């Protein structure tokens, strides 16, 4: 299998400095896994970013407001 690297061109939207993945779950009822990139405000903590991302996901899925966090990852968006 051959893969090609896609390079970001001038028409691609800019990506954030960090890549995140969050899974929220109401066991036996509902779950959602979302992902994206984020530019933390200088001086913010990992917890600050977690709270902001969780709120972002809940704004899309209000039924998950009381959900358990099943997974959260936040990593620099570079190789």
N, CA, C and O atoms as a GROMACS GRO file, in nm:
protein
  316
    1UNK      N    1   0.085  -0.117   0.000
    1UNK     CA    2   0.000   0.000   0.000
    1UNK      C    3   0.090   0.123   0.000
    1UNK      O    4   0.185   0.131   0.077
    2UNK      N    5   0.060   0.217  -0.083
    2UNK     CA    6   0.136   0.341  -0.093
    2UNK      C    7   0.050   0.456  -0.046
    2UNK      O    8  -0.067   0.466  -0.082
    3UNK      N    9   0.107   0.542   0.035
    3UNK     CA   10   0.035   0.660   0.079
    3UNK      C   11   0.112   0.783   0.038
    3UNK      O   12   0.234   0.779   0.024
    4UNK      N   13   0.041   0.891   0.019
    4UNK     CA   14   0.104   1.017  -0.015
    4UNK      C   15   0.075   1.115   0.097
    4UNK      O   16  -0.034   1.114   0.155
    5UNK      N   17   0.171   1.200   0.126
    5UNK     CA   18   0.151   1.302   0.227
    5UNK      C   19   0.080   1.421   0.164
    5UNK      O   20   0.125   1.476   0.063
    6UNK      N   21  -0.030   1.460   0.225
    6UNK     CA   22  -0.102   1.578   0.178
    6UNK      C   23  -0.040   1.700   0.246
    6UNK      O   24  -0.030   1.704   0.368
    7UNK      N   25   0.001   1.796   0.167
    7UNK     CA   26   0.059   1.916   0.224
    7UNK      C   27  -0.048   2.024   0.230
    7UNK      O   28  -0.132   2.035   0.141
    8UNK      N   29  -0.041   2.104   0.335
    8UNK     CA   30  -0.136   2.212   0.351
    8UNK      C   31  -0.102   2.320   0.250
    8UNK      O   32   0.012   2.366   0.243
    9UNK      N   33  -0.202   2.362   0.173
    9UNK     CA   34  -0.178   2.468   0.077
    9UNK      C   35  -0.242   2.598   0.127
    9UNK      O   36  -0.303   2.601   0.234
   10UNK      N   37  -0.228   2.702   0.051
   10UNK     CA   38  -0.275   2.834   0.092
   10UNK      C   39  -0.427   2.839   0.110
   10UNK      O   40  -0.477   2.926   0.180
   11UNK      N   41  -0.501   2.748   0.046
   11UNK     CA   42  -0.647   2.749   0.057
   11UNK      C   43  -0.698   2.667   0.175
   11UNK      O   44  -0.817   2.674   0.207
   12UNK      N   45  -0.611   2.589   0.240
   12UNK     CA   46  -0.650   2.509   0.355
   12UNK      C   47  -0.661   2.598   0.478
   12UNK      O   48  -0.579   2.688   0.497
   13UNK      N   49  -0.762   2.573   0.562
   13UNK     CA   50  -0.770   2.653   0.684
   13UNK      C   51  -0.654   2.623   0.778
   13UNK      O   52  -0.606   2.509   0.784
   14UNK      N   53  -0.609   2.722   0.850
   14UNK     CA   54  -0.500   2.705   0.946
   14UNK      C   55  -0.545   2.612   1.058
   14UNK      O   56  -0.662   2.614   1.098
   15UNK      N   57  -0.455   2.533   1.108
   15UNK     CA   58  -0.485   2.443   1.218
   15UNK      C   59  -0.432   2.503   1.348
   15UNK      O   60  -0.341   2.585   1.348
   16UNK      N   61  -0.492   2.459   1.459
   16UNK     CA   62  -0.448   2.505   1.590
   16UNK      C   63  -0.315   2.444   1.629
   16UNK      O   64  -0.265   2.353   1.563
   17UNK      N   65  -0.260   2.494   1.736
   17UNK     CA   66  -0.129   2.447   1.781
   17UNK      C   67  -0.136   2.312   1.852
   17UNK      O   68  -0.034   2.245   1.867
   18UNK      N   69  -0.257   2.270   1.895
   18UNK     CA   70  -0.275   2.144   1.965
   18UNK      C   71  -0.391   2.066   1.902
   18UNK      O   72  -0.489   2.124   1.857
   19UNK      N   73  -0.377   1.935   1.901
   19UNK     CA   74  -0.482   1.847   1.850
   19UNK      C   75  -0.548   1.779   1.970
   19UNK      O   76  -0.479   1.737   2.063
   20UNK      N   77  -0.681   1.768   1.969
   20UNK     CA   78  -0.752   1.710   2.082
   20UNK      C   79  -0.854   1.605   2.036
   20UNK      O   80  -0.901   1.608   1.922
   21UNK      N   81  -0.885   1.512   2.127
   21UNK     CA   82  -0.989   1.412   2.109
   21UNK      C   83  -1.061   1.400   2.243
   21UNK      O   84  -0.997   1.389   2.347
   22UNK      N   85  -1.194   1.401   2.240
   22UNK     CA   86  -1.273   1.390   2.362
   22UNK      C   87  -1.390   1.297   2.336
   22UNK      O   88  -1.463   1.312   2.238
   23UNK      N   89  -1.407   1.199   2.426
   23UNK     CA   90  -1.523   1.111   2.423
   23UNK      C   91  -1.601   1.130   2.551
   23UNK      O   92  -1.548   1.117   2.661
   24UNK      N   93  -1.730   1.162   2.535
   24UNK     CA   94  -1.822   1.174   2.646
   24UNK      C   95  -1.923   1.062   2.636
   24UNK      O   96  -1.964   1.024   2.526
   25UNK      N   97  -1.963   1.007   2.752
   25UNK     CA   98  -2.052   0.891   2.748
   25UNK      C   99  -2.152   0.895   2.863
   25UNK      O  100  -2.118   0.923   2.978
   26UNK      N  101  -2.276   0.864   2.828
   26UNK     CA  102  -2.381   0.832   2.924
   26UNK      C  103  -2.401   0.682   2.908
   26UNK      O  104  -2.471   0.639   2.816
   27UNK      N  105  -2.341   0.601   2.995
   27UNK     CA  106  -2.340   0.455   2.974
   27UNK      C  107  -2.479   0.398   2.942
   27UNK      O  108  -2.577   0.421   3.013
   28UNK      N  109  -2.482   0.323   2.832
   28UNK     CA  110  -2.604   0.259   2.788
   28UNK      C  111  -2.704   0.350   2.720
   28UNK      O  112  -2.808   0.304   2.674
   29UNK      N  113  -2.673   0.480   2.713
   29UNK     CA  114  -2.769   0.573   2.653
   29UNK      C  115  -2.714   0.650   2.534
   29UNK      O  116  -2.777   0.652   2.428
   30UNK      N  117  -2.599   0.713   2.550
   30UNK     CA  118  -2.546   0.796   2.442
   30UNK      C  119  -2.397   0.818   2.462
   30UNK      O  120  -2.345   0.810   2.573
   31UNK      N  121  -2.330   0.845   2.352
   31UNK     CA  122  -2.189   0.883   2.359
   31UNK      C  123  -2.154   0.963   2.235
   31UNK      O  124  -2.223   0.957   2.133
   32UNK      N  125  -2.046   1.038   2.245
   32UNK     CA  126  -1.996   1.115   2.131
   32UNK      C  127  -1.846   1.128   2.143
   32UNK      O  128  -1.793   1.153   2.251
   33UNK      N  129  -1.777   1.110   2.032
   33UNK     CA  130  -1.634   1.135   2.023
   33UNK      C  131  -1.615   1.246   1.923
   33UNK      O  132  -1.660   1.237   1.808
   34UNK      N  133  -1.550   1.350   1.965
   34UNK     CA  134  -1.522   1.466   1.880
   34UNK      C  135  -1.372   1.489   1.878
   34UNK      O  136  -1.300   1.443   1.967
   35UNK      N  137  -1.324   1.560   1.778
   35UNK     CA  138  -1.182   1.591   1.767
   35UNK      C  139  -1.164   1.721   1.692
   35UNK      O  140  -1.254   1.767   1.621
   36UNK      N  141  -1.048   1.780   1.707
   36UNK     CA  142  -1.019   1.904   1.637
   36UNK      C  143  -0.885   1.958   1.680
   36UNK      O  144  -0.805   1.889   1.742
   37UNK      N  145  -0.862   2.084   1.646
   37UNK     CA  146  -0.740   2.151   1.688
   37UNK      C  147  -0.778   2.272   1.771
   37UNK      O  148  -0.891   2.321   1.764
   38UNK      N  149  -0.682   2.321   1.850
   38UNK     CA  150  -0.709   2.428   1.946
   38UNK      C  151  -0.586   2.514   1.960
   38UNK      O  152  -0.474   2.464   1.955
   39UNK      N  153  -0.606   2.643   1.977
   39UNK     CA  154  -0.499   2.736   2.009
   39UNK      C  155  -0.520   2.786   2.152
   39UNK      O  156  -0.598   2.878   2.173
   40UNK      N  157  -0.453   2.725   2.249
   40UNK     CA  158  -0.471   2.770   2.388
   40UNK      C  159  -0.427   2.916   2.405
   40UNK      O  160  -0.332   2.961   2.341
   41UNK      N  161  -0.497   2.986   2.492
   41UNK     CA  162  -0.459   3.123   2.527
   41UNK      C  163  -0.328   3.116   2.605
   41UNK      O  164  -0.314   3.032   2.694
   42UNK      N  165  -0.231   3.202   2.573
   42UNK     CA  166  -0.105   3.199   2.648
   42UNK      C  167  -0.130   3.204   2.799
   42UNK      O  168  -0.208   3.286   2.847
   43UNK      N  169  -0.063   3.117   2.872
   43UNK     CA  170  -0.078   3.110   3.016
   43UNK      C  171  -0.187   3.016   3.063
   43UNK      O  172  -0.200   2.992   3.183
   44UNK      N  173  -0.266   2.961   2.970
   44UNK     CA  174  -0.372   2.869   3.012
   44UNK      C  175  -0.312   2.734   3.048
   44UNK      O  176  -0.204   2.696   3.002
   45UNK      N  177  -0.385   2.662   3.132
   45UNK     CA  178  -0.340   2.530   3.177
   45UNK      C  179  -0.409   2.422   3.096
   45UNK      O  180  -0.504   2.449   3.021
   46UNK      N  181  -0.362   2.301   3.111
   46UNK     CA  182  -0.426   2.186   3.045
   46UNK      C  183  -0.571   2.175   3.092
   46UNK      O  184  -0.659   2.144   3.012
   47UNK      N  185  -0.596   2.201   3.221
   47UNK     CA  186  -0.732   2.196   3.274
   47UNK      C  187  -0.820   2.304   3.209
   47UNK      O  188  -0.935   2.277   3.175
   48UNK      N  189  -0.767   2.425   3.192
   48UNK     CA  190  -0.843   2.531   3.126
   48UNK      C  191  -0.888   2.487   2.987
   48UNK      O  192  -1.002   2.508   2.948
   49UNK      N  193  -0.795   2.426   2.914
   49UNK     CA  194  -0.826   2.381   2.777
   49UNK      C  195  -0.927   2.267   2.781
   49UNK      O  196  -1.020   2.265   2.701
   50UNK      N  197  -0.910   2.173   2.873
   50UNK     CA  198  -1.006   2.062   2.887
   50UNK      C  199  -1.147   2.116   2.911
   50UNK      O  200  -1.242   2.074   2.844
   51UNK      N  201  -1.162   2.209   3.005
   51UNK     CA  202  -1.294   2.265   3.036
   51UNK      C  203  -1.353   2.335   2.913
   51UNK      O  204  -1.471   2.318   2.884
   52UNK      N  205  -1.272   2.412   2.842
   52UNK     CA  206  -1.320   2.482   2.723
   52UNK      C  207  -1.363   2.385   2.613
   52UNK      O  208  -1.466   2.404   2.549
   53UNK      N  209  -1.283   2.281   2.591
   53UNK     CA  210  -1.316   2.182   2.488
   53UNK      C  211  -1.440   2.104   2.527
   53UNK      O  212  -1.528   2.080   2.443
   54UNK      N  213  -1.450   2.064   2.654
   54UNK     CA  214  -1.569   1.991   2.700
   54UNK      C  215  -1.694   2.077   2.678
   54UNK      O  216  -1.796   2.027   2.631
   55UNK      N  217  -1.685   2.205   2.712
   55UNK     CA  218  -1.800   2.295   2.692
   55UNK      C  219  -1.832   2.308   2.543
   55UNK      O  220  -1.950   2.313   2.505
   56UNK      N  221  -1.731   2.314   2.461
   56UNK     CA  222  -1.751   2.320   2.316
   56UNK      C  223  -1.829   2.197   2.266
   56UNK      O  224  -1.922   2.210   2.187
   57UNK      N  225  -1.789   2.079   2.311
   57UNK     CA  226  -1.857   1.956   2.269
   57UNK      C  227  -1.999   1.953   2.324
   57UNK      O  228  -2.092   1.915   2.252
   58UNK      N  229  -2.017   1.991   2.449
   58UNK     CA  230  -2.152   1.992   2.508
   58UNK      C  231  -2.243   2.091   2.437
   58UNK      O  232  -2.364   2.068   2.429
   59UNK      N  233  -2.188   2.200   2.386
   59UNK     CA  234  -2.272   2.294   2.311
   59UNK      C  235  -2.328   2.229   2.185
   59UNK      O  236  -2.434   2.268   2.137
   60UNK      N  237  -2.256   2.132   2.131
   60UNK     CA  238  -2.304   2.059   2.013
   60UNK      C  239  -2.396   1.943   2.051
   60UNK      O  240  -2.484   1.906   1.974
   61UNK      N  241  -2.374   1.887   2.172
   61UNK     CA  242  -2.452   1.771   2.219
   61UNK      C  243  -2.501   1.800   2.362
   61UNK      O  244  -2.448   1.743   2.457
   62UNK      N  245  -2.602   1.887   2.379
   62UNK     CA  246  -2.646   1.927   2.513
   62UNK      C  247  -2.690   1.811   2.601
   62UNK      O  248  -2.683   1.820   2.724
   63UNK      N  249  -2.735   1.703   2.541
   63UNK     CA  250  -2.778   1.587   2.618
   63UNK      C  251  -2.662   1.522   2.694
   63UNK      O  252  -2.684   1.439   2.782
   64UNK      N  253  -2.539   1.557   2.659
   64UNK     CA  254  -2.422   1.498   2.725
   64UNK      C  255  -2.364   1.587   2.835
   64UNK      O  256  -2.251   1.566   2.879
   65UNK      N  257  -2.440   1.685   2.879
   65UNK     CA  258  -2.391   1.777   2.982
   65UNK      C  259  -2.347   1.704   3.109
   65UNK      O  260  -2.250   1.745   3.173
   66UNK      N  261  -2.416   1.597   3.146
   66UNK     CA  262  -2.382   1.523   3.268
   66UNK      C  263  -2.305   1.394   3.237
   66UNK      O  264  -2.294   1.305   3.321
   67UNK      N  265  -2.252   1.387   3.116
   67UNK     CA  266  -2.182   1.266   3.074
   67UNK      C  267  -2.046   1.251   3.143
   67UNK      O  268  -1.985   1.347   3.190
   68UNK      N  269  -2.002   1.127   3.148
   68UNK     CA  270  -1.871   1.092   3.199
   68UNK      C  271  -1.769   1.110   3.086
   68UNK      O  272  -1.797   1.079   2.970
   69UNK      N  273  -1.651   1.158   3.122
   69UNK     CA  274  -1.543   1.167   3.024
   69UNK      C  275  -1.480   1.029   3.014
   69UNK      O  276  -1.419   0.980   3.109
   70UNK      N  277  -1.495   0.966   2.898
   70UNK     CA  278  -1.438   0.833   2.876
   70UNK      C  279  -1.294   0.844   2.823
   70UNK      O  280  -1.213   0.754   2.846
   71UNK      N  281  -1.264   0.953   2.752
   71UNK     CA  282  -1.131   0.970   2.695
   71UNK      C  283  -1.107   1.117   2.667
   71UNK      O  284  -1.196   1.188   2.621
   72UNK      N  285  -0.984   1.162   2.694
   72UNK     CA  286  -0.942   1.297   2.658
   72UNK      C  287  -0.794   1.295   2.625
   72UNK      O  288  -0.714   1.240   2.701
   73UNK      N  289  -0.758   1.354   2.514
   73UNK     CA  290  -0.617   1.366   2.475
   73UNK      C  291  -0.596   1.507   2.421
   73UNK      O  292  -0.680   1.561   2.348
   74UNK      N  293  -0.484   1.566   2.457
   74UNK     CA  294  -0.443   1.698   2.408
   74UNK      C  295  -0.294   1.690   2.385
   74UNK      O  296  -0.216   1.670   2.479
   75UNK      N  297  -0.253   1.708   2.260
   75UNK     CA  298  -0.112   1.695   2.224
   75UNK      C  299  -0.072   1.808   2.130
   75UNK      O  300  -0.156   1.860   2.056
   76UNK      N  301   0.055   1.845   2.131
   76UNK     CA  302   0.101   1.943   2.032
   76UNK      C  303   0.070   1.892   1.891
   76UNK      O  304   0.086   1.773   1.862
   77UNK      N  305   0.027   1.980   1.805
   77UNK     CA  306  -0.013   1.945   1.670
   77UNK      C  307   0.105   1.955   1.574
   77UNK      O  308   0.104   2.033   1.478
   78UNK      N  309   0.206   1.877   1.601
   78UNK     CA  310   0.324   1.872   1.514
   78UNK      C  311   0.386   1.734   1.522
   78UNK      O  312   0.369   1.664   1.621
   79UNK      N  313   0.457   1.697   1.420
   79UNK     CA  314   0.526   1.568   1.419
   79UNK      C  315   0.675   1.589   1.441
   79UNK      O  316   0.751   1.493   1.443
   0.00000   0.00000   0.00000
